[in-house]
Structures are given as structure tokens and as C-alpha cells.
Amino acid sequence: MARVLIVEDNDNNMELISFILETSGEETLQAMNGLSGVEKALSEQPDYIILDIQLPDIDGFEVLKRIRAAKEGKDIPIIAMTSYAMSGDKEKMLNAGCNGYIEKPIDPERVIAQIRDVLEKASKQ
């Protein structure tokens, strides 16, 4: 069972993502904003992170930057999961250090396979 940190400010999205992951046997940790996401990522050392880009305090790019800058966070796989799907955003997040990118709305039937695919590729890097 993996421990997953979900950084997501929307209650409905948090509930859905948590439900899907927990149903698949994962243990979830939750952060409702970017600052608490950075804090939990570095203190809890999750096996991977699901990160929204649009957050109420600092955005996902800044969260990613702060986690990657810390020794404790540089190797944690991070998957951006966002509806903020503007042209070039996927490449921007991947270039900034995300291991994967999943667009919302998520497909509950496919999202676990998408996450596993990203984690498999990240383990080979």
C-alpha cells in the first residue's frame, strides 16, 4: 500500500480522488492548499503526490519548485492533476519537475492505470 499526498483545494475533487485511491488500496494524506502541501510532502514523505495547479495560496508550480528544492522532496514522484489545461501547461509542468500530467475531469475508470503508468516510468528514471 502506497501513501499518497493529494494537494487539492476543491472538496468534491478531493473526495473523488481520495475515494478512487483508497478503493485501490492506497493510504491518502490531504492538503487543501499549497503551503500545507509543501509542509506535508517534506514531513510525511509520501510515496507519491497528486498536485493541483490552481491553489488558493501558492500555485502548483511554486509547490513543485519548493518540494523539488528540498533534499527530502527531490525524488518523490509528483503527478499534476488539473483542469488548468492551457496550451503548453503540460510541457511546463513536466519541464519543471513533474513526473506526469493528468487532465481533469478525470476518468475514474482510467485514472489508476494512468497513475501507475507514470509511477512505473518514474521508477525507471
Summary of the structure (lengths in Angstrom):
residues: 125
radius of gyration: 12.9
end to end distance: 21.7
largest distance: 35.0
contacts: 399
relative contact order: 0.16
helix: 44%
strand: 18%
